[in-house]
Amino acid sequence: FFDWNLLDDEVYAEYVSSANRYRNQPTGKPDSAGTVQVVGKSLFVDGRPFQVRGVGYQPTPICSSPTSREVLDHMYTDPCILARDLPRLRAMNVNTIRIWVEPPDATVLDACYNGGFQPIFVIMGFWIDPGLDYGDPATIESLENGFRSYVNRFKCHPAVLAWGIGNENNLSYAGNLADWFALANRLACVAYAEEAEAYHPTMVINGGMRHFGDMSLGSDDVSMKCVDAWGHNAYPGEDFHCYFDY
């Protein structure tokens, strides 16, 4: 896998021929009129190309549960934690963090944006329990309402880079994956409806490259018209080899 060299066209031909259910497709939204845009395959902030130099940021205290709401609220609002970490991140030349859950208020966003001086932008994670039934209308409505509230709370903050839906739910959800991708698109459409023409990009956080663009699961561009990008969690080890080509 790692030592066999293929041209890009050969890689794509293998990808298409491996299952006759993939195709290139247009997206369904116009380019955003806001400060953050995905245009083609490029990301722009304030009209300039933006290369993410990022870390996942969830400074869970030792011996604390990373899923405890009390812990999550504390670590994103404690000025001592932020004063300890953010200067180190800026010294690393970090310009983006990803968070996994809704923060209790704008404290972490304010500290990251820093009045526009050496700003650190935030991918706003929206955690979705993989144990829920994504085909249940009541569950769908509840998640839509929760995400709508989340977007409206923070959509005007200048630190927001994008909305990140879920985390590897394609690997952890035991139900019909078509229900998951349909739900993810519905949530992306909620964000688009709330932000209108000045929308922030919305991404679905996928585990690996599995299930990308699969029409039988509704994860293709035609089915997911409101999604702007894939978030991709990759674990290839200490060397990516030709992973990015694939």
Contacts in CASP RR format, 6 or more apart in sequence:
PFRMAT RR
TARGET T0000
AUTHOR 0000-0000-0000
METHOD contacts of the structure
MODEL  1
FFDWNLLDDEVYAEYVSSANRYRNQPTGKPDSAGTVQVVGKSLFVDGRPF
QVRGVGYQPTPICSSPTSREVLDHMYTDPCILARDLPRLRAMNVNTIRIW
VEPPDATVLDACYNGGFQPIFVIMGFWIDPGLDYGDPATIESLENGFRSY
VNRFKCHPAVLAWGIGNENNLSYAGNLADWFALANRLACVAYAEEAEAYH
PTMVINGGMRHFGDMSLGSDDVSMKCVDAWGHNAYPGEDFHCYFDY
1 241 0 8 1.000
2 241 0 8 1.000
2 242 0 8 1.000
5 242 0 8 1.000
6 14 0 8 1.000
6 245 0 8 1.000
8 245 0 8 1.000
11 245 0 8 1.000
11 246 0 8 1.000
15 22 0 8 1.000
16 22 0 8 1.000
16 23 0 8 1.000
19 214 0 8 1.000
21 214 0 8 1.000
21 215 0 8 1.000
21 216 0 8 1.000
22 213 0 8 1.000
22 214 0 8 1.000
22 215 0 8 1.000
22 220 0 8 1.000
23 215 0 8 1.000
23 220 0 8 1.000
24 221 0 8 1.000
25 220 0 8 1.000
25 221 0 8 1.000
25 222 0 8 1.000
26 221 0 8 1.000
26 222 0 8 1.000
27 221 0 8 1.000
27 225 0 8 1.000
27 227 0 8 1.000
27 228 0 8 1.000
28 221 0 8 1.000
28 225 0 8 1.000
28 226 0 8 1.000
29 192 0 8 1.000
29 199 0 8 1.000
29 225 0 8 1.000
29 226 0 8 1.000
29 228 0 8 1.000
30 197 0 8 1.000
31 37 0 8 1.000
31 38 0 8 1.000
31 39 0 8 1.000
32 38 0 8 1.000
32 197 0 8 1.000
32 198 0 8 1.000
32 199 0 8 1.000
32 200 0 8 1.000
32 201 0 8 1.000
33 197 0 8 1.000
33 198 0 8 1.000
34 197 0 8 1.000
34 198 0 8 1.000
34 199 0 8 1.000
34 200 0 8 1.000
35 45 0 8 1.000
35 46 0 8 1.000
35 47 0 8 1.000
35 158 0 8 1.000
35 198 0 8 1.000
36 43 0 8 1.000
36 44 0 8 1.000
36 45 0 8 1.000
36 50 0 8 1.000
36 160 0 8 1.000
36 161 0 8 1.000
36 162 0 8 1.000
36 200 0 8 1.000
36 201 0 8 1.000
37 43 0 8 1.000
37 44 0 8 1.000
37 45 0 8 1.000
37 47 0 8 1.000
37 201 0 8 1.000
38 44 0 8 1.000
38 201 0 8 1.000
38 228 0 8 1.000
38 229 0 8 1.000
42 49 0 8 1.000
43 49 0 8 1.000
43 50 0 8 1.000
43 51 0 8 1.000
43 52 0 8 1.000
43 201 0 8 1.000
44 50 0 8 1.000
45 121 0 8 1.000
45 161 0 8 1.000
50 95 0 8 1.000
52 95 0 8 1.000
52 96 0 8 1.000
52 161 0 8 1.000
53 93 0 8 1.000
53 94 0 8 1.000
53 95 0 8 1.000
53 96 0 8 1.000
54 94 0 8 1.000
54 95 0 8 1.000
54 96 0 8 1.000
54 97 0 8 1.000
54 98 0 8 1.000
55 89 0 8 1.000
55 92 0 8 1.000
55 94 0 8 1.000
55 96 0 8 1.000
55 97 0 8 1.000
55 98 0 8 1.000
56 97 0 8 1.000
56 98 0 8 1.000
56 99 0 8 1.000
57 85 0 8 1.000
57 89 0 8 1.000
57 97 0 8 1.000
57 98 0 8 1.000
57 99 0 8 1.000
58 66 0 8 1.000
58 72 0 8 1.000
58 75 0 8 1.000
58 99 0 8 1.000
58 100 0 8 1.000
59 75 0 8 1.000
59 81 0 8 1.000
59 85 0 8 1.000
60 66 0 8 1.000
60 71 0 8 1.000
60 75 0 8 1.000
61 71 0 8 1.000
61 74 0 8 1.000
61 75 0 8 1.000
64 71 0 8 1.000
65 71 0 8 1.000
66 72 0 8 1.000
72 101 0 8 1.000
72 103 0 8 1.000
72 104 0 8 1.000
73 103 0 8 1.000
73 104 0 8 1.000
74 81 0 8 1.000
75 81 0 8 1.000
76 99 0 8 1.000
76 103 0 8 1.000
76 104 0 8 1.000
76 107 0 8 1.000
76 108 0 8 1.000
77 103 0 8 1.000
77 104 0 8 1.000
77 105 0 8 1.000
77 107 0 8 1.000
77 108 0 8 1.000
79 107 0 8 1.000
79 111 0 8 1.000
82 107 0 8 1.000
82 108 0 8 1.000
82 111 0 8 1.000
86 111 0 8 1.000
86 112 0 8 1.000
86 114 0 8 1.000
86 120 0 8 1.000
89 97 0 8 1.000
89 120 0 8 1.000
90 118 0 8 1.000
90 120 0 8 1.000
94 120 0 8 1.000
95 119 0 8 1.000
95 120 0 8 1.000
95 121 0 8 1.000
96 120 0 8 1.000
96 121 0 8 1.000
96 122 0 8 1.000
96 123 0 8 1.000
96 161 0 8 1.000
97 112 0 8 1.000
97 120 0 8 1.000
97 121 0 8 1.000
97 122 0 8 1.000
97 123 0 8 1.000
98 122 0 8 1.000
98 123 0 8 1.000
98 125 0 8 1.000
98 164 0 8 1.000
99 108 0 8 1.000
99 122 0 8 1.000
99 123 0 8 1.000
99 124 0 8 1.000
99 125 0 8 1.000
100 125 0 8 1.000
100 127 0 8 1.000
100 167 0 8 1.000
101 125 0 8 1.000
101 126 0 8 1.000
101 127 0 8 1.000
102 124 0 8 1.000
102 125 0 8 1.000
102 126 0 8 1.000
102 127 0 8 1.000
102 150 0 8 1.000
102 153 0 8 1.000
103 109 0 8 1.000
106 154 0 8 1.000
106 157 0 8 1.000
108 122 0 8 1.000
109 122 0 8 1.000
109 154 0 8 1.000
109 157 0 8 1.000
109 159 0 8 1.000
109 160 0 8 1.000
110 159 0 8 1.000
112 119 0 8 1.000
112 120 0 8 1.000
112 121 0 8 1.000
112 122 0 8 1.000
112 159 0 8 1.000
113 119 0 8 1.000
113 120 0 8 1.000
113 121 0 8 1.000
113 157 0 8 1.000
113 158 0 8 1.000
113 159 0 8 1.000
114 120 0 8 1.000
116 158 0 8 1.000
119 158 0 8 1.000
119 159 0 8 1.000
120 159 0 8 1.000
121 159 0 8 1.000
121 160 0 8 1.000
121 161 0 8 1.000
122 159 0 8 1.000
122 160 0 8 1.000
122 161 0 8 1.000
123 161 0 8 1.000
123 162 0 8 1.000
123 163 0 8 1.000
123 164 0 8 1.000
123 203 0 8 1.000
124 150 0 8 1.000
124 154 0 8 1.000
124 160 0 8 1.000
124 161 0 8 1.000
124 162 0 8 1.000
124 163 0 8 1.000
124 164 0 8 1.000
125 163 0 8 1.000
125 164 0 8 1.000
125 165 0 8 1.000
125 166 0 8 1.000
125 167 0 8 1.000
125 205 0 8 1.000
126 147 0 8 1.000
126 150 0 8 1.000
126 163 0 8 1.000
126 164 0 8 1.000
126 165 0 8 1.000
126 166 0 8 1.000
126 187 0 8 1.000
127 166 0 8 1.000
127 167 0 8 1.000
128 143 0 8 1.000
128 165 0 8 1.000
128 166 0 8 1.000
128 167 0 8 1.000
128 169 0 8 1.000
128 183 0 8 1.000
130 169 0 8 1.000
130 172 0 8 1.000
130 173 0 8 1.000
130 174 0 8 1.000
131 173 0 8 1.000
131 174 0 8 1.000
132 139 0 8 1.000
132 143 0 8 1.000
133 139 0 8 1.000
133 175 0 8 1.000
133 179 0 8 1.000
134 140 0 8 1.000
134 173 0 8 1.000
134 175 0 8 1.000
134 176 0 8 1.000
134 179 0 8 1.000
134 180 0 8 1.000
134 182 0 8 1.000
134 183 0 8 1.000
135 176 0 8 1.000
135 179 0 8 1.000
135 182 0 8 1.000
135 183 0 8 1.000
140 183 0 8 1.000
140 186 0 8 1.000
143 183 0 8 1.000
143 187 0 8 1.000
144 186 0 8 1.000
144 187 0 8 1.000
144 190 0 8 1.000
147 165 0 8 1.000
147 187 0 8 1.000
147 190 0 8 1.000
147 191 0 8 1.000
148 190 0 8 1.000
148 194 0 8 1.000
151 163 0 8 1.000
151 190 0 8 1.000
151 191 0 8 1.000
151 194 0 8 1.000
151 195 0 8 1.000
152 194 0 8 1.000
154 160 0 8 1.000
155 194 0 8 1.000
155 195 0 8 1.000
155 200 0 8 1.000
160 200 0 8 1.000
161 200 0 8 1.000
161 201 0 8 1.000
162 200 0 8 1.000
162 201 0 8 1.000
162 202 0 8 1.000
162 203 0 8 1.000
162 228 0 8 1.000
162 229 0 8 1.000
163 188 0 8 1.000
163 191 0 8 1.000
163 200 0 8 1.000
163 201 0 8 1.000
163 202 0 8 1.000
163 203 0 8 1.000
164 202 0 8 1.000
164 203 0 8 1.000
164 204 0 8 1.000
164 205 0 8 1.000
164 231 0 8 1.000
165 184 0 8 1.000
165 187 0 8 1.000
165 188 0 8 1.000
165 202 0 8 1.000
165 203 0 8 1.000
165 204 0 8 1.000
165 205 0 8 1.000
166 184 0 8 1.000
166 204 0 8 1.000
166 205 0 8 1.000
167 205 0 8 1.000
167 233 0 8 1.000
168 205 0 8 1.000
168 206 0 8 1.000
168 207 0 8 1.000
168 208 0 8 1.000
168 233 0 8 1.000
169 180 0 8 1.000
169 184 0 8 1.000
169 205 0 8 1.000
170 177 0 8 1.000
170 180 0 8 1.000
170 181 0 8 1.000
170 206 0 8 1.000
170 207 0 8 1.000
170 210 0 8 1.000
170 211 0 8 1.000
171 207 0 8 1.000
171 208 0 8 1.000
171 210 0 8 1.000
173 180 0 8 1.000
177 211 0 8 1.000
177 217 0 8 1.000
177 219 0 8 1.000
178 216 0 8 1.000
178 217 0 8 1.000
178 218 0 8 1.000
181 204 0 8 1.000
181 211 0 8 1.000
181 217 0 8 1.000
181 218 0 8 1.000
181 219 0 8 1.000
181 223 0 8 1.000
181 224 0 8 1.000
182 218 0 8 1.000
182 223 0 8 1.000
184 204 0 8 1.000
184 224 0 8 1.000
184 227 0 8 1.000
185 223 0 8 1.000
185 224 0 8 1.000
185 225 0 8 1.000
185 226 0 8 1.000
185 227 0 8 1.000
187 202 0 8 1.000
188 202 0 8 1.000
188 204 0 8 1.000
188 224 0 8 1.000
188 226 0 8 1.000
188 227 0 8 1.000
188 228 0 8 1.000
189 225 0 8 1.000
189 226 0 8 1.000
191 199 0 8 1.000
191 200 0 8 1.000
191 202 0 8 1.000
191 226 0 8 1.000
192 199 0 8 1.000
192 202 0 8 1.000
192 226 0 8 1.000
201 228 0 8 1.000
201 229 0 8 1.000
202 226 0 8 1.000
202 227 0 8 1.000
202 228 0 8 1.000
202 229 0 8 1.000
203 227 0 8 1.000
203 228 0 8 1.000
203 229 0 8 1.000
203 230 0 8 1.000
203 231 0 8 1.000
204 224 0 8 1.000
204 227 0 8 1.000
204 230 0 8 1.000
204 231 0 8 1.000
205 231 0 8 1.000
205 232 0 8 1.000
205 233 0 8 1.000
206 212 0 8 1.000
206 230 0 8 1.000
206 231 0 8 1.000
206 232 0 8 1.000
206 233 0 8 1.000
207 232 0 8 1.000
207 233 0 8 1.000
208 232 0 8 1.000
208 233 0 8 1.000
208 234 0 8 1.000
208 235 0 8 1.000
209 232 0 8 1.000
209 246 0 8 1.000
211 217 0 8 1.000
211 219 0 8 1.000
212 219 0 8 1.000
212 230 0 8 1.000
213 219 0 8 1.000
213 220 0 8 1.000
213 221 0 8 1.000
214 220 0 8 1.000
215 222 0 8 1.000
215 223 0 8 1.000
218 224 0 8 1.000
234 240 0 8 1.000
234 243 0 8 1.000
236 243 0 8 1.000
END
